[in-house]
């Protein structure tokens, strides 16, 4: 699931460790609660806001394209928030 498809309230588990655009390490097994995102077109990237911090990943970084596409949930396992009752 492409990161642009994340929805507020999704529970995200990092499946593979990686370093983001700002040099922050995100470790396998970390569980995050997704809040919001913005897109920065110049770098083709995303700023993702979670309960435990902010992550930036950009298509102009070779290693980040596969992370952004997140095919077969290889980097982020997404569990949808339950719909309101």
N, C-alpha and C positions, 0 to 999 in steps of 0.2 A: 504494500500500500504506500503510494507516494506520500511524502510528508505534507503536501498541500491538502491532503484528504483528512488529516487529523482534525478532530472536533473537540471543543472544550469539554473537559470532564473525562476524556479518554485516559485510561491507565496504560502507560507505555513502559515496557521493560526493555532495556538495552540488551541485545543478543550478542553483539560483538563490540569489544572495546575500540575506541577511536579517539582521535584528537580533532577538535573543531577548529573553525576559522581563526579563533582567538588564541589557540594553543591550549585550551582547556581539555583535560582528559576526561572522557566519559567511559566508565567501567561497566563491563558485562555484569548483568544481574541487577544493576541499578533500576529501581522502580520510580517512575515519575508520574505526576498528575499533570496532564496537558491543560494549558490555559488559553493561549492565543499565539498568533504568528503574524509576521509581516514579511514582505518580499522586498529585497533590494536588487533591482533590475541590473544595475551596472555590473555586479559580480554574478548575477544569476543565482542569488542565494536566498536563504530563509533565516529569519530570526524566530526561534521557537521559544516560547516562554512556558516554563514549568514551575511547579511548586518549589523545586529545589534549585532553581537557577535559570539562566538564559543560555541557549545554545545557538551558535551561528554556523551554518554550513553553506558552502557556495560551489556552484557548478564550475567556476573557474579554477578550482583546486581539483586536480586529477582524481585524487582519492575520494572526493566527496560526492561525485556523480552517482556512484552506486549506493551511497548512504541515502541520498535524497530520493532516489527511485525506490529504495527499500523493497525490492522484488522478493516475493515469498517471505516477507517479514524477516529478512536476513539480518537487519540491524535493529529494527524496532518491532517488538511484538505488541500489537495494539489490541486492547480490550475495550470495547465500547462501553461508555457509561450507560447505565440503565435509563430508559426513557422515563419521564415523570409519570407518576401514577395518576 
